[in-house]
Amino acid sequence: MTATPDAPPLLTTPLDALHVELGARMLPFAGYRLPVQYPAGLLAEHRHTRQAAGLFDVSHMGQLRLVGADAAAALESLMPMDVIGLPVGQQRYGLLLNDAGGIIDDLMFCNQGPEGIFVIVNGACKAGDVAHIQARIGARCALIPLPGHALLALQGPQAATALARLAPGVEGLPFMRGAKHSIAGCDCFLTRSGYTGEDGFEISLPAAQAETLARVLLAQPEVLPIGLGARNSLRLEAGLCLYGNDIDADTTPPEAALGWAIPKLRRTGGARAGGFPGADRVLAQIDDPASLPRRRVGLRALERVPVREHSELQSTDGQKIGAVTSGLLGPTVDAPVAMGYVPPALATVGTRVNAIVRGKAVPMQVHALPFVPANYFRVPTGHRGQGA
């Protein structure tokens, strides 16, 4: 695997040597050399994450911090989220929009109190995101990229058991909350979140400490290393979008069925309605769903034929209606599953459509998302979780 003469050399994460030591198959992704799978194979890695705990190296993701008294209001001006009202220690999902309401990137942001707002963006988008944020709000707050940090994700129903052995008390951290912990001597900021639909944690720490933490986590009996191949199949079964496939700069949040992330106070009639790029278009689509030109849906094939991204979608009478954006044979559901865009009139669960695979019409049915129920950790009534 070598870069072409005109392409820049691939970047590596702090765990590159460990991946090679563990026998990973390494391939290019988002400008990095990353593990796609290990000797156990994609199916085994997928199933292990669903049943126990998997460790993912996602250090290619962008990490940054926004600091200053006006940082929350400034960031809120770029997204249709509630940033100003975000409690200390709380994390939320965000959508960075362009002036047409298209999605520049989807991201996670967490209020770290006096330290500022911690933001994680997609690896392939991070340079553009930093430039966009700096240009739009750089005069209102300090933007501090964190290229010296690694990011690990520990995911699965036994993730908390494995991590609590090293960081007692972490098992009580609620979903979408962040906290600092010293783990095996490593200075970590972790959030109870992830990209698999399972319980788990994302752990940010100095790059120099990443291999130490990874080895300690892999020494736990519940944990195996997991590559990007299984990460993709897990997130698709969980109905989660992959930027560049399922969402992009030409897709609005309502078209992508991400309107749930936009709170009432940023919608029409809300206390802080609008005020973000593309607000007129986005709010009009929320207020009148029938005006949507298309909508993201889940799809399940009625034959055992995997339907891949870019496959054309047709109505049952042969009219082109859209395209598949992600698709594969779902290991947990043991059936071909996909996501794609169809007209709103065909977005109802149970609607039949056809995907064209190698010239053949494969019957599919619109399916509710997610394909596999989420297994996020919810704090029992009366239990208070930790904050940052």
C-alpha angles and dihedrals in degrees: 000000000000132000118252116253092258096044123087115249115270117261121230133214124233088260096055095110091046091053090053091047089053092052098251122171103236124209137164118272128163090347093307136102103241138169113261095180143342128228092279089067136230097285094050091046092049093050093044091055091050091049106032129352136306130196117219127190105220096160090129088075117101119251125191142154130223113209133187141070091278097044097105095047091044094052091045089059088065099046138043091235135105103256099148092058096045109128119229109272094021123122128202140184114248141191120213107209136198124222091273092054093255119144112256090180143331116234148165123244131187132190108235094179115227090006091064135234115327113212132190117196134180116280097234091050102041099099092048092044093053091048092048095047092045092050094047104039106006090113091056101050142003116267111207116187115207105211090152092066130091126208126214127182121207108193137177143067092287096045093101092049092053095044095044089060087065100031110030112210096029089106089073095057107117124233113280094015127119134214141170118245137170106226119184088339092307121128104233137179108195135182127197097240142090148157105266106072088246130107112271151113139262111213124201117194142147111293091235090063098044099093092048091054094043092053092048091050093047089052089065112099094233096053132087129168113259128198134216092264093067090039088060095048092045094051092047092052086049090054093241122151126244111213112239092026110048098016133025144151091291093054124084123210094251091050089051091050089243096123088112087075092061109084124218094252091064093046130084108301093014126131092254100021117174120343094133130101113284092009096146093055096040095047092046089055092049092049093047111029090178088069092065113114091209142350136213113245140173117249132197122194117233090209126053093255118122111232113208134203117286092030110142118246119215135184116247089263092058102260118141108246106164145307143272113254099185130011144156144133103291108227095204098043090037092220139093109274132178146164125225146143126273135163113279090248089064097041097090115116110260096029113140121230135159130237118207110229117176089337095309125113110237112196114234136177128214106251132194116255132270103044089201117039114251116255099199118155115256120192112243116245111278095021119116117207129212125267133206 
